[in-house]
Structures are given as structure tokens and as C-alpha cells.
Amino acid sequence: MFSNIISQLGKEIEGRLDPNLVADALDYIQYNEEPLAFEILCDHISEYDVSITLEEYEKIVHLVKDMNLDINEAPFKYLKQLVI
């Protein structure tokens, strides 16, 4: 259900984050682990201080809400400071 949005987000940041890290995170989608794929992708964004656009951040926030995750928990809570 969320796999297309997560994959699209991964492709958008691929030029700013090591493509192998993106691919490794997105690999979990094929095992029906969309929340894990999304969390790992966001963790990599945060851990490697990858700048994200406001549009990308808003997409992340919507996914967090739609997936019933908590925006106030790691790694999501650190992403707002990376918006350019």
C-alpha cells in the first residue's frame, strides 16, 4: 500500500544519499516490511544529515501519520531540522 510512495521517496534522495543505503532500505518492501523500510530510510537520512526539501518532509509526515507511526520518535523527530 505504501511501497510506491516509499520507493519514490528513496529515488528522490538517491543523489544525496549513498544509493546502496537506499537500495538496502527499500529491499525490505519486497518482504512486506514497508514500515521497516520507511524507518530505515528515514534513519539513514537523519544519520547522514541528508538535506531534504519541504515537499519531501511533508511527504514523510503524511506517511508517518498514515502508517500510524509517531513523528515525535526517532528517526522521524530529527528530520525537520534537515529541511532546506
N, C-alpha and C positions, 0 to 999 in steps of 0.2 A: 504494500500500500504506500509506504513512504520511500521505497527504494529509488524511484526515479528522481525524487527531489534530493535525496542524499547524494546520489550519483552525480546529479547536475552540480550540486554544491562542490563536490570533490573536483569536478572538472574545472570549475571556475577558479579554484585556488591552486590548481596543479602547477601553474607557473610560479607561484610564490612559496610552495612547499614541495619538498622532495617527492617526485612522482611515485617512488616506491612506497613512501609512507602513506600516500593517498590510496594507492592500489591495495596495500595491506589492510587498511581500514575498510575499504569498500568490499574487500573479499568476503567479509562476514555477511554481506547481504545475501549471497548465494546459499547461505546456510540458515536463512530466515532469522538472522540476528540483526535486524535493522536498528534497534535501539543501541546495541553494542557497536555497530559500525558507525553510527552517528556520534556516539560518545567518544570513541577512539579518534575519529576525525576531528572533533572539537578539541579533544585533549592535545592532539598534535598542533592544531592552530595556536592554542594557548601556550603550549610548551616551547614552541619555536618562534613565538612572538610574530606570527604572520599577520600583517595588516589586512583588515577586511573592510569592505565598503559598508555603508549604511544599509544598502539593499541586501547584502549578504547577511548582515547581522539580523535584520528584520526577518529574513527567511529562517534563520536559526531559531529566533524567538518563537516564531509560529510553529516550527517543528517541535520545539521543546513543549509547548502547550498542547499541540495535537497528540504528542506521544505520551502525555501525562508525566513528563519529567519535571524536575524542579530547577527553575532558572537561577535560584539562589545557591545551588550546589555546584561544586567543581565538576567538570571544567567550564560549564556554561557561565558561571558568575564572573569569570575572568575575561570573557570575550568582548564586553562592552568597551574596555579600555584599549582594544586593538582597532577600533573603528577609525578609519581615516576620512 
